[in-house]
C-alpha cells in the first residue's frame, strides 16, 4: 500500500492520463453522440425574511462522460446522488449552472445544449427525449391515450386528423398496446401499461437519444422484465441511444453496455458493464456490487455495509467525497480530491489508490 506522499505523486502523474481522455475526444469525437464535460447543477439555498442566498446544493458537481451512438450507458447510485438531475440538465429541463453538453445531431452538426436558446432547444427535443420515473404522474389524467401520445406530434406539426390517429395506433402497437384503447384515460391502465404509454409518447418523434429515468423502479418485478425486454428490442430495431438511470445494478447489468457510478454529484467509476461488476476499482462500487444477488446460488458474496450517512450535497466533505465512509481511506483522501482518470483501458476511476486496492466483484 502506498503512503500519502507517494499517493500524491501518483495522483499528479495521472494528470497525463486525464489529458489522454481529452485528446481522445478531439480525435474521435465524431463517434460520440453525447459528451458531457464538467457539468454542474447547483441549486441556491435561501434563508431569512429577505430570502438571501446562503449557500448552494451541489446536486451535480463536475460530471464527465461520453455516450457512443446506439450505446446504452447506465447511471447508477444511491437516491439523492444526482442521477435524475444529471438527466434533466442534459435535456435542459434544468438550466445547467456550468459545463458543456455536446450533442451530435442527425445532420452531423455538434451543438452545446447548455448554451442554445429556448427556440433551438425545442427543435433539439425532436431528437432528445425522456422517459420519466413515475408512469402515472408524468401523464395528464385529463387526456386520453390518443391525446397523450399524439401531443408531441401536434406540437411539432408532424401529423393531424386521420394521419395523427394512424401514427398513434402504430406507436401503441410498437410498445405492445392495443390501439382500440386509445380513447381511454391513464387511470384505466395498469402501471406497466402506463409506462408503455409513456414510452410510446417518447418515441413519437423518432428520437435518437433517450434518457430513461428509472423507468422500471415503480413496477413489479415481472413487469420490470417485460419493460426492460421491450426497451432492448426497441433499441435494436430503431437504433436508439440510451442513458439509463437506475439505482439497481442488477437491472442495469441486463440492459447496459457501460456503467457510470455516481456518488454525491460526482462520477466515481466508469467502465464496461461486465468489467465494472467483476472488477470494481472504487470502494463505493465494491459496496454496491456486494449488494447484487448473484445468479449462481452457490456463489456467496460478503455484503459490505457502509458506515455513516451519505453526505449532504449542500455541504460535501473535503477531498474525496467518499472518504468519510471508505474503509481504505488515508489522510490524502480528506485533503486532495481525486480526478476521474483512465486507470485501465476504458476503465475510469476517481480514487487515489485505484491501482493498489484489490476489490471484490461478482464472481471474485
C-alpha positions in Angstrom: 0.0 0.0 0.0 1.3 3.5 -0.9 1.9 6.1 1.8 0.3 9.5 1.5 3.3 11.2 -0.2 3.6 8.5 -2.8 -0.2 8.6 -3.4 0.1 12.4 -4.1 2.8 11.8 -6.7 0.8 9.1 -8.3 -2.2 11.4 -8.5 -0.1 14.1 -10.2 1.3 11.5 -12.7 -2.2 10.5 -13.7 -2.8 14.0 -15.0 -1.2 12.8 -18.2 -3.9 10.0 -18.4 -6.6 12.6 -18.0 -5.1 14.6 -20.8 -5.2 11.4 -22.9 -9.0 11.3 -22.5 -9.2 15.0 -23.6 -7.1 14.3 -26.8 -9.2 11.2 -27.4 -12.3 13.4 -27.5 -10.7 15.6 -30.2 -9.6 12.7 -32.4 -12.7 10.6 -32.3 -15.4 12.9 -31.1 -17.5 12.0 -34.2 -18.1 8.6 -32.6 -19.8 10.3 -29.7 -23.5 11.3 -29.9 -23.2 12.9 -26.4 -20.3 14.4 -24.5 -20.8 15.8 -21.0 -17.9 17.9 -19.8 -17.7 19.3 -16.2 -21.5 19.5 -15.9 -22.6 21.4 -12.7 -26.1 21.9 -11.4 -26.1 24.0 -8.1 -29.4 25.0 -6.5 -29.4 28.1 -4.3 -30.4 27.8 -0.6 -32.5 30.7 0.6 -33.0 31.7 4.3 -34.3 34.6 6.3 -37.1 37.1 5.7 -35.4 38.5 2.7 -34.6 35.1 1.3 -30.9 35.7 0.9 -28.8 33.0 -0.8 -26.7 31.4 2.0 -25.3 28.5 0.1 -25.8 26.0 -2.7 -26.9 22.4 -3.0 -24.3 20.9 -5.4 -26.6 18.2 -6.9 -24.3 17.7 -9.9 -20.7 18.8 -9.4 -18.3 18.3 -12.3 -19.7 15.3 -14.1 -17.9 14.0 -17.2 -18.8 11.1 -19.5 -19.4 10.3 -23.2 -22.0 8.2 -25.0 -21.5 6.5 -28.3 -24.2 6.1 -30.9 -26.6 3.1 -30.3 -25.0 2.5 -26.9 -26.7 2.1 -23.6 -24.9 3.8 -20.6 -26.2 3.1 -17.1 -26.0 5.8 -14.5 -26.3 4.3 -11.0 -26.0 5.4 -7.4 -28.0 5.9 -4.2 -31.1 8.1 -4.0 -30.0 11.8 -4.0 -26.7 11.3 -5.7 -27.7 13.4 -8.7 -28.6 10.9 -11.3 -32.0 12.3 -12.2 -30.7 15.9 -12.0 -28.0 15.0 -14.5 -30.5 13.6 -17.0 -32.8 16.6 -16.6 -29.9 19.0 -17.0 -28.8 17.3 -20.2 -32.3 17.9 -21.7 -32.4 21.5 -20.3 -35.3 20.8 -18.0 -32.9 22.5 -15.6 -30.6 25.1 -16.9 -27.1 23.9 -16.0 -25.0 26.1 -13.6 -21.9 25.3 -15.6 -20.2 22.9 -18.0 -20.8 21.8 -21.6 -23.2 19.3 -23.1 -22.2 18.5 -26.7 -24.8 16.6 -28.8 -24.2 15.4 -32.3 -27.4 15.9 -34.3 -28.6 13.7 -37.1 -27.1 16.1 -39.7 -23.7 15.7 -38.1 -23.5 19.2 -36.5 -22.4 19.3 -32.9 -24.2 21.7 -30.6 -23.6 22.7 -27.0 -27.0 22.0 -25.5 -26.1 24.1 -22.4 -25.8 27.2 -24.5 -28.6 27.1 -27.1 -31.7 29.3 -27.0 -35.2 28.0 -26.0 -36.2 28.1 -29.6 -33.2 25.9 -30.7 -33.9 23.6 -27.7 -37.4 23.0 -28.9 -36.0 21.7 -32.2 -33.4 19.6 -30.4 -36.2 17.9 -28.4 -37.3 16.1 -31.6 -34.1 14.1 -31.2 -33.6 14.1 -27.4 -36.5 12.7 -25.3 -37.0 11.4 -21.8 -38.9 8.6 -20.1 -40.0 9.7 -16.6 -39.8 7.6 -13.5 -43.4 7.6 -12.4 -45.7 6.4 -15.2 -48.8 7.9 -13.5 -47.7 11.4 -12.5 -46.0 12.0 -15.8 -49.2 11.5 -17.8 -52.0 14.2 -17.7 -55.0 12.4 -16.2 -57.4 14.6 -18.2 -56.1 13.5 -21.6 -56.9 10.3 -23.4 -54.1 8.0 -24.6 -54.6 9.3 -28.1 -54.0 12.9 -26.9 -51.1 11.9 -24.7 -49.2 10.0 -27.4 -50.1 12.4 -30.2 -49.3 15.6 -28.3 -45.6 15.8 -29.4 -46.8 15.2 -33.0 -49.3 18.1 -32.7 -46.8 20.5 -31.0 -44.2 19.9 -33.7 -46.8 19.8 -36.5 -45.9 16.3 -37.6 -49.5 15.0 -38.0 -53.1 15.8 -37.6 -56.6 14.3 -38.1 -56.7 10.8 -39.5 -52.9 10.7 -40.0 -52.4 11.5 -36.3 -54.7 8.7 -35.3 -52.8 6.2 -37.5 -49.5 7.3 -36.1 -50.8 6.9 -32.6 -52.1 3.4 -33.4 -48.7 2.4 -34.9 -46.9 3.7 -31.8 -49.2 1.8 -29.5 -48.6 -1.4 -31.4 -44.8 -0.9 -31.2 -44.9 -0.9 -27.4 -47.4 -3.8 -27.1 -50.6 -1.9 -26.5 -54.0 -2.4 -28.3 -54.9 0.7 -30.4 -58.5 0.1 -29.6 -57.8 1.5 -26.1 -56.6 4.9 -27.4 -59.8 6.6 -26.2 -59.2 5.5 -22.6 -57.6 7.6 -19.8 -54.4 6.8 -17.8 -56.2 5.6 -14.7 -57.8 2.8 -16.7 -54.4 1.1 -17.2 -52.0 -0.8 -15.0 -48.6 0.5 -14.0 -46.8 -1.4 -16.7 -49.3 -0.3 -19.4 -48.9 3.3 -18.3 -45.2 3.1 -18.7 -45.7 1.7 -22.2 -47.9 4.7 -22.9 -45.1 7.0 -21.7 -42.6 5.1 -23.9 -44.9 5.4 -27.0 -45.1 9.2 -26.3 -41.3 9.3 -26.1 -40.9 7.5 -29.4 -43.5 9.7 -31.2 -40.9 12.0 -32.8 -38.4 9.2 -33.7 -35.7 10.4 -31.3 -32.0 9.4 -31.5 -31.2 9.8 -27.8 -33.5 8.8 -24.9 -32.8 9.5 -21.2 -34.7 6.8 -19.2 -35.1 8.0 -15.6 -35.6 4.8 -13.6 -38.3 3.6 -16.0 -39.0 0.3 -14.1 -38.4 1.2 -10.4 -42.1 1.7 -9.8 -43.1 -1.6 -11.4 -43.5 -5.1 -10.1 -40.6 -7.4 -10.9 -42.4 -9.4 -13.6 -43.5 -6.2 -15.3 -40.0 -4.8 -15.0 -38.7 -7.7 -17.1 -41.3 -7.1 -19.8 -40.5 -3.3 -20.0 -36.7 -4.0 -20.0 -37.0 -6.5 -22.8 -39.2 -4.1 -24.7 -36.5 -1.4 -24.3 -33.8 -3.7 -25.6 -35.9 -4.7 -28.6 -36.8 -1.1 -29.5 -33.1 -0.1 -29.1 -32.1 -2.8 -31.6 -35.0 -2.1 -34.0 -34.8 1.7 -34.0 -31.1 2.2 -33.4 -31.6 4.2 -30.2 -29.0 5.5 -27.8 -30.0 5.4 -24.2 -28.8 7.0 -20.9 -30.4 4.5 -18.5 -30.7 5.9 -14.9 -31.3 3.4 -12.1 -30.3 2.5 -8.6 -30.4 -1.3 -9.1 -27.2 -2.7 -10.5 -28.9 -6.0 -11.4 -31.3 -4.1 -13.7 -28.5 -2.0 -15.2 -26.5 -5.1 -16.0 -29.3 -6.5 -18.0 -29.6 -3.6 -20.5 -26.4 -1.5 -20.4 -23.2 -1.7 -22.4 -21.3 0.5 -19.9 -22.0 1.7 -16.3 -21.2 5.0 -14.6 -21.4 5.1 -10.8 -22.4 8.4 -9.1 -21.8 9.5 -5.5 -22.8 12.9 -4.1 -22.9 14.6 -7.5 -19.8 13.1 -9.0 -19.0 10.1 -11.2 -16.5 7.9 -9.2 -16.2 5.0 -11.7 -17.0 4.3 -15.4 -16.4 1.1 -17.3 -17.9 -1.6 -19.4 -20.7 -3.4 -17.5 -19.1 -6.8 -17.2 -15.7 -5.3 -16.3 -17.1 -3.0 -13.6 -19.2 -5.7 -12.0 -16.4 -8.3 -11.9 -13.5 -5.9 -11.4 -14.6 -2.8 -9.5 -11.8 -0.4 -8.7 -13.6 2.1 -6.5 -14.6 1.2 -2.9 -18.1 2.6 -3.4 -18.6 0.5 -6.4 -17.4 -2.6 -4.5 -20.0 -1.9 -1.8 -22.8 -1.6 -4.5 -21.7 -4.8 -6.2 -21.7 -6.7 -2.9 -25.4 -6.0 -2.6 -26.2 -7.6 -6.0 -27.6 -11.1 -5.6 -25.5 -13.4 -7.9 -27.3 -15.6 -10.5 -25.5 -18.7 -9.2 -26.9 -19.6 -5.8 -23.6 -21.3 -4.9 -21.7 -18.0 -5.0 -21.7 -16.3 -1.6 -20.6 -12.6 -1.6 -19.8 -10.9 1.7 -22.1 -7.9 2.0 -20.2 -4.6 2.6 -22.2 -2.4 5.0 -21.1 1.2 4.6 -20.9 3.1 7.9 -22.3 6.6 8.4 -24.7 8.6 6.2 -24.5 9.9 2.7 -23.0 13.5 2.9 -25.3 16.4 2.1 -24.6 17.9 -1.3 -25.1 21.3 0.4 -22.0 20.6 2.5 -19.9 17.9 0.8 -16.7 16.7 2.6 -13.3 18.0 1.5 -11.1 15.9 -0.6 -12.7 12.7 -1.9 -16.5 12.9 -1.2 -16.5 9.2 -0.3 -13.6 9.2 2.3 -15.8 9.6 5.5 -17.4 6.1 4.6 -14.4 4.5 3.0 -12.6 1.7 4.9 -9.5 2.2 2.8 -9.2 6.0 3.3 -5.9 7.7 4.3 -5.0 11.3 5.1 -4.6 12.2 1.5 -8.2 11.3 0.8 -9.5 14.0 3.0 -7.1 16.6 1.7 -7.0 16.2 -2.1 -9.9 15.5 -4.4 -9.1 12.7 -6.9 -10.0 13.2 -10.6 -11.6 10.7 -12.9 -8.8 9.1 -14.8 -8.3 6.1 -17.1 -6.6 3.6 -14.9 -7.1 0.7 -17.4 -8.3 0.8 -21.0 -11.9 2.2 -21.0 -12.0 1.9 -17.2 -12.1 5.4 -15.5 -11.8 5.7 -11.7 -11.8 8.6 -9.2 -9.6 7.2 -6.4 -6.1 7.9 -5.1 -5.4 4.1 -4.5 -7.3 2.5 -7.5 -4.1 0.8 -8.7 -3.3 -0.6 -5.2 -6.6 -1.9 -3.9 -7.8 -5.5 -4.6 -11.5 -5.1 -4.6 -14.0 -8.0 -4.9 -16.7 -8.1 -7.6 -19.2 -10.6 -8.7 -17.5 -14.0 -9.0 -14.4 -12.6 -7.3 
